[in-house]
Amino acid sequence: MALFDAPVRGMGPLDDLRASGEHRLGALTGRERIKLTWGVEPSIVAAPAVRALVAERLPQVDEGAVDLLAINGCCTLPPALQQALGDLSPGEAITQDGVVVAARCTAKELLDHVAGAGALGSRSTELDAPAVAMTPWATLDLLPTTLANDLALLIARGAASAGGRRADLGDHPVQIAPSATVCPGVIIDASQGAVVIAEGATVRPGAILVGPCAVLAGAWIAERAVIKANTVIGPRCKVGGEVGSVIFHGNSNKVHDGHLGDCLVGEWVNIGAGATGSNLLNTYGEVTTRLEPSASVERTGRMFYGGIIADHAKVGIMAAITTGSSFGTGAMIACDRPPACVDRFAWLTPERMARFRWDRFEQTMRAVMARRGAEPGPALLGRLHGLHAAGETA
């Protein structure tokens, strides 16, 4: 079984450092979802730009394989698709709006498809149920369903081993791992959805968790935090203030007061005290966005859309984040009213807009990662340095 990147990717800078199967589309990434569903570790066919980086941490496809079940990395794996996968024959594909969702194929056919050099499947069927989330706003559209399915899977598989029920409101399941710490005064509202608090997570006094939501392994929720429905606090994140309909991928901080809503936050992000994001226009109209400065404006079809903050970005204190913002990989934002679209490795202060020098970025990245016992590998450094150099010559 393999997870593959579509030839055209749609997550903007969130695609810079990961394969599609590593996007946290709900409580789980595609890779985690497959492991919990079928008990197998999928191989990865990543886009050429990130293939070396992904190979540094995940198993790659056997290029000699002649019969692969290949699944789009941005697939949320709804029950209707799981049933259809069992009926696929070699040479068949399942599509949705022109995008391949899954196929039975050879490794060569799959590699060619990811490189944009060939179609998958001589025969295809269209899937009715929404199954792929290939843009940030599509991810948020599907989040309530994806998260509910993921929470049910986590609870059923015991991935966050039950430590007893602790719900102040509602009848949906609440699962707290034995190694998690839930302090006195925490309110858990399970009236609209399940709540999972995973291994090693900590929820400090006075915090409010509203289901459906997930606090994943090693995450830390601050005192009096309000974690609203359809929120995922990724592994080893530290989160406070008010957040709702937000996915934190992992190892990111938003500890202090301030609001974030309807947005995706990458890894190793830091959001300073009092920084607040808007997720609703004053006109109550549809939010439009640009995923990066060189891209066209896109319609999201959403009234509520906060935007994205890509990996290794830093947002300073009291920043007012515009509705539909996109902050690029490695951006350093130290001004109170940043533009809606910030390029990779931008250095913004009230006085000027410059570029984050590579040596200073690398020093900062190493310091941040070391606080959680991590360090960048050679492929990650190479990919980031390449992105930085490309911006200098653009």
Summary of the structure (lengths in Angstrom):
residues: 394
radius of gyration: 20.4
end to end distance: 38.3
largest distance: 60.9
contacts: 1442
relative contact order: 0.10
helix: 23%
strand: 28%
